[in-house]
Amino acid sequence: MFFVPAFSTPSVHRSAASSRTHHRPPHHPSRLPLRPRTPSTSLPAPLRCSASSAAPSSSTSAGASSVVYGGIQHVGILVSDLPNSLEFYLNTLGMQDDTQLRNPKLPFAGAFVRAGNTQIHLMVGNTGGVPLPSFSSGRPEHGGRDYHVALAVNALAPIREALTARGISYTMSKSGRAALFCRDPDGNALEFMETPALAERPA
């Protein structure tokens, strides 16, 4: 036999099932409807690492310290007119022609010149995928404020005289060093650093 609770409305007929369903004591924690549990999402491993695990390992922090460098073997320079550039590098600056060492299978035109132990690879733009030089305009007057290649020479006087005889402008180092800056026919900046010790080396 079922009894209608005293607080319900007597005129409303409720079945036994509905009484059991709708007249649970309110505010009872054990009878409240359960909410579906949302699965927790863990943070990515890198964000949960401790300070000790975040420190670089000895092998990583060492970098390439075991590599032995032998200096710059060559520098690639873009040019637009190969004969004009060879005239400048060989006859004005007095470098040596090393083009016989250039791989004939290279898909672009060019030449090699040598300055001491360093080669300069002249790469002709608009051939074999090589872009045209972009230093012909809009560059600072002083090459020391621009991309440049620095070469050691025993004396600056011969270079200065050769540039002056051909009407090629140049600037001296702004810091007072014995160094001269000029540009090749395509605007590539070159620096020549006077190194007297080179004069003592056998030719």
Secondary structure, DSSP 4 states (H G I P E B T S, - for coil): -----TTS-TTS---HHHHHHH-PPTT-GGGSPPPPPPPP-PPPGGGS--HHHHSPPHHHHTTTTTPPP----EEEEEES-HHHHHIIIIIIS-PEE-GGGS-TT-SS-EEEEEETTEEEEEEETTSTTPPPP--SSS--SSGGGSSEEEEEES-SHHHHHHHHHTT--EEE-TTS-SEEEEE-TT--EEEEEE-GGGGGS--
